[in-house]
């Protein structure tokens, strides 16, 4: 059976969209396409989604995953990126925040749990 969902499109709202687009392009080095008028849409590495319970208003977070947070943080800081230190030690991973040029924040973490996209890749190679 062909999957109903073919991908994920994430939207980050920004007070300085041009600066944040430059960050994703120049600092993180993500590939992009220009959907018209310089409006860049970036390719992301494999993704997964988790659903957490809450009593709050709808809120969604974006976390970038890394294999070694110390190495990733050092490289990002070398490129002038501000990170929250010390890292938080959560049951599910080592966590920090990246401050975007537009002032927003996204998460970065080294997971301690199995990765769903690893399972997806494994089943794709067995087909």
Rosetta silent file (secondary structure, phi, psi, omega in degrees, C-alpha in Angstrom):
SEQUENCE: XXXXXXXXXXXXXXXXXXXXXXXXXXXXXXXXXXXXXXXXXXXXXXXXXXXXXXXXXXXXXXXXXXXXXXXXXXXXXXXXXXXXXXXXXXXXXXXXXXXXXXXXXXXXXXXXXXXXXXXXXXXXXXX
SCORE:     score description
SCORE:     0.000 S_00000001
   1 L     0.000  129.669 -179.867    0.000    0.000    0.000 S_00000001
   2 L   -74.392  132.970 -179.678    1.396    3.407   -1.006 S_00000001
   3 L   -60.635  142.443  179.322    1.732    5.832    1.957 S_00000001
   4 L   -73.364  -32.348 -177.655   -0.863    8.590    2.090 S_00000001
   5 L  -100.408  128.893 -177.131    1.674   11.154    3.390 S_00000001
   6 L  -106.253   -6.701 -179.183    4.609   11.975    1.110 S_00000001
   7 L   176.349 -172.335 -179.669    6.509   14.495    3.233 S_00000001
   8 L  -132.924  138.438  175.953    6.418   17.239    5.812 S_00000001
   9 L  -121.566  116.219 -178.010    6.310   21.021    5.340 S_00000001
  10 L  -103.811  139.054  177.265    7.338   23.037    8.396 S_00000001
  11 L  -116.654  128.250  173.493    6.653   26.781    8.706 S_00000001
  12 L  -110.505  123.721  175.918    8.736   29.055   10.920 S_00000001
  13 L   -88.356  137.136 -171.300    7.275   32.503   11.533 S_00000001
  14 L  -140.432  146.304  173.124    9.933   35.196   11.804 S_00000001
  15 L   -80.487  -14.843  177.042   10.310   38.893   12.519 S_00000001
  16 L  -142.569   77.307 -174.857   13.224   38.876   10.023 S_00000001
  17 H   -60.816  -38.568  179.893   12.477   36.196    7.436 S_00000001
  18 H   -61.202  -45.149  179.953   15.345   37.213    5.133 S_00000001
  19 H   -64.749  -40.893 -179.954   17.925   36.835    7.937 S_00000001
  20 H   -69.544  -35.819  175.132   16.471   33.486    9.009 S_00000001
  21 H   -63.667  -42.165  177.733   16.426   32.235    5.406 S_00000001
  22 H   -61.908  -38.148  177.644   20.087   33.239    5.072 S_00000001
  23 H   -60.234  -49.433 -179.400   20.802   31.333    8.322 S_00000001
  24 H   -64.366  -35.980 -179.764   19.215   28.129    7.003 S_00000001
  25 H   -76.614  -54.096 -168.956   21.010   28.543    3.655 S_00000001
  26 H   -88.142  -37.906 -176.708   24.452   29.836    4.693 S_00000001
  27 H   -88.648  -50.392  179.942   24.979   28.586    8.256 S_00000001
  28 L   -81.354  -18.546  176.600   23.099   25.282    8.271 S_00000001
  29 L    69.991   28.614 -179.719   23.883   24.664    4.584 S_00000001
  30 L   -78.585  138.332  174.392   20.425   23.330    3.712 S_00000001
  31 L   -67.610  153.107  179.755   19.528   22.966    0.033 S_00000001
  32 E  -148.084  166.638  169.415   16.560   25.015   -1.133 S_00000001
  33 E  -122.676  149.513  176.042   14.344   25.858   -4.054 S_00000001
  34 E   -93.839  112.852 -177.852   13.094   29.327   -4.897 S_00000001
  35 L   -84.551    6.386  178.129    9.324   29.090   -5.047 S_00000001
  36 L   127.093  130.513  175.808    9.172   32.565   -6.593 S_00000001
  37 L    66.045   27.375 -179.874   10.435   36.020   -5.686 S_00000001
  38 L    80.962    8.271 -179.930   13.278   34.741   -3.503 S_00000001
  39 L   -80.822   99.339 -175.084   10.895   32.778   -1.262 S_00000001
  40 E   -85.037  137.963  171.806   13.131   29.855   -0.322 S_00000001
  41 E  -118.696  125.270 -171.624   11.808   26.471    0.747 S_00000001
  42 E   -97.742  142.036  172.291   14.472   24.311    2.374 S_00000001
  43 L   -76.751  141.285  177.557   15.061   20.591    2.128 S_00000001
  44 L  -115.979  155.268  172.495   15.285   18.897    5.514 S_00000001
  45 L   -66.025  177.202  177.665   16.965   15.684    6.557 S_00000001
  46 L   -48.214  145.932 -175.274   14.695   12.762    7.441 S_00000001
  47 L  -125.441  162.162  172.673   11.965   13.847    9.827 S_00000001
  48 L  -146.785  162.202  179.811    9.727   12.380   12.490 S_00000001
  49 L  -130.819  138.451  176.032    6.842   13.734   14.535 S_00000001
  50 L  -120.179  145.531  179.059    5.965   13.151   18.182 S_00000001
  51 L  -114.551  116.907 -178.006    2.630   14.029   19.799 S_00000001
  52 L  -108.629  142.047  178.207    2.850   15.207   23.407 S_00000001
  53 L   -71.907  148.385  176.968   -0.137   15.800   25.703 S_00000001
  54 L  -156.995  154.518  173.061   -0.839   19.383   26.823 S_00000001
  55 L  -104.474   -1.895 -176.800   -3.491   21.498   28.460 S_00000001
  56 L   -83.110  173.296  172.557   -2.119   24.630   26.761 S_00000001
  57 L   -64.056  158.967  179.030   -3.188   26.327   23.566 S_00000001
  58 L   -48.768  128.349  178.083   -1.903   24.774   20.363 S_00000001
  59 L  -148.743  139.529 -178.055    1.861   25.038   20.314 S_00000001
  60 L  -133.658  146.144 -178.208    4.366   23.290   18.113 S_00000001
  61 L  -122.133  151.247  173.259    8.152   23.031   18.322 S_00000001
  62 L  -115.920  125.061  175.580   10.873   22.381   15.783 S_00000001
  63 E  -121.026  131.643  169.927   13.925   20.417   16.871 S_00000001
  64 E   -89.952  139.313  179.877   16.878   19.640   14.656 S_00000001
  65 E   -97.895  148.918  175.169   18.484   16.282   15.465 S_00000001
  66 L  -142.250  158.515 -179.903   22.211   15.627   15.644 S_00000001
  67 L   -83.734  -30.378 -179.690   24.346   12.588   16.376 S_00000001
  68 L  -142.006  104.145 -173.823   26.784   14.403   18.698 S_00000001
  69 H   -65.107  -31.712  178.918   25.560   17.631   20.289 S_00000001
  70 H   -64.679  -46.363 -179.731   29.047   18.668   21.458 S_00000001
  71 H   -66.248  -45.944 -179.292   30.461   18.463   17.927 S_00000001
  72 H   -63.343  -43.862 -179.747   27.393   20.090   16.347 S_00000001
  73 H   -63.877  -42.832  179.653   27.295   22.903   18.918 S_00000001
  74 H   -60.886  -42.583  179.234   31.005   23.628   18.510 S_00000001
  75 H   -67.384  -42.576  177.818   30.617   23.893   14.728 S_00000001
  76 H   -62.759  -43.375  178.991   27.522   26.101   15.010 S_00000001
  77 H   -64.591  -36.646  175.963   29.255   28.371   17.529 S_00000001
  78 H   -59.964  -31.058  179.257   32.281   28.570   15.203 S_00000001
  79 L   -89.006    8.677  175.437   29.831   29.894   12.600 S_00000001
  80 L    88.062   13.709 -178.758   28.569   32.556   15.019 S_00000001
  81 L   -84.419  134.496  176.410   25.379   30.830   16.162 S_00000001
  82 E   -86.416  128.093  178.440   24.149   31.534   19.697 S_00000001
  83 E  -123.089  149.295  174.043   23.282   28.387   21.668 S_00000001
  84 L   -78.551  127.955  174.998   21.890   27.944   25.160 S_00000001
  85 L  -130.591  150.777   -3.584   24.432   26.392   27.498 S_00000001
  86 L   -70.796  163.287  177.368   24.684   24.291   29.524 S_00000001
  87 L   -67.610  148.471  173.243   22.736   21.672   27.623 S_00000001
  88 E   -82.449  139.123  176.714   19.637   20.264   29.268 S_00000001
  89 E  -104.054   97.222  179.560   19.853   16.577   30.113 S_00000001
  90 E   -97.684  160.960  177.374   16.397   15.165   29.420 S_00000001
  91 L   -57.005  -32.675 -174.045   15.354   11.521   29.656 S_00000001
  92 L   -96.761   -6.867  177.850   14.929   11.556   25.860 S_00000001
  93 E   166.801  171.862  172.849   18.106   13.453   24.868 S_00000001
  94 E   -91.196  127.545 -165.520   20.684   16.197   25.360 S_00000001
  95 E  -129.513  143.771  170.750   18.962   19.446   24.413 S_00000001
  96 E  -144.788  177.371  175.752   19.775   23.072   23.631 S_00000001
  97 E  -121.529  142.509  173.002   18.190   26.014   21.816 S_00000001
  98 E  -104.558  130.184  174.200   19.457   27.870   18.776 S_00000001
  99 E   -92.567  121.791  179.756   18.555   31.550   18.563 S_00000001
 100 L   -78.267  158.565  179.020   17.759   32.500   14.967 S_00000001
 101 L   -56.886  -31.582  179.139   18.817   35.881   13.552 S_00000001
 102 L   -78.615   -0.680  177.393   15.150   36.971   13.568 S_00000001
 103 L    99.921  -16.262  178.663   14.968   36.314   17.328 S_00000001
 104 L   -72.449  169.383  179.557   13.021   33.053   17.231 S_00000001
 105 E  -130.266  142.433  172.001   14.314   29.858   18.767 S_00000001
 106 E  -128.389  158.892 -178.790   14.456   26.279   17.561 S_00000001
 107 E   -91.336  157.429  171.824   15.670   23.226   19.402 S_00000001
 108 E  -136.657  129.039  176.794   18.688   21.054   18.779 S_00000001
 109 E  -148.785  153.075  174.300   19.062   17.684   20.427 S_00000001
 110 E  -100.534  106.115 -174.736   20.994   14.464   20.469 S_00000001
 111 E   -68.787  147.974  172.654   18.329   11.802   20.950 S_00000001
 112 L  -106.826    3.002 -176.410   18.644    8.951   23.431 S_00000001
 113 L  -110.243  162.290  174.750   15.638    7.151   21.912 S_00000001
 114 L   -61.269  148.549 -178.267   15.257    5.059   18.748 S_00000001
 115 L   -99.822  128.692 -179.960   14.648    7.163   15.638 S_00000001
 116 H   -64.114  -38.409 -178.481   11.486    6.622   13.611 S_00000001
 117 H   -68.494  -24.488  174.169   13.133    7.739   10.374 S_00000001
 118 H   -65.736  -39.716  177.972   15.815    5.054   10.840 S_00000001
 119 H   -65.854  -41.632  179.771   13.023    2.451   10.873 S_00000001
 120 H   -62.834  -44.864  178.599   11.467    3.994    7.747 S_00000001
 121 H   -62.071  -41.492 -178.961   14.797    3.916    5.887 S_00000001
 122 H   -63.270  -42.416 -179.832   15.372    0.280    6.890 S_00000001
 123 H   -71.414  -27.134  177.928   11.955   -0.818    5.608 S_00000001
 124 H   -69.241  -35.364 -179.937   12.472    1.114    2.358 S_00000001
 125 H   -75.533  -18.303  179.728   15.690   -0.806    1.641 S_00000001
 126 H   -87.371   -9.310 -178.565   13.925   -4.137    2.243 S_00000001
 127 L   -76.041    0.000    0.000   11.253   -3.467   -0.403 S_00000001
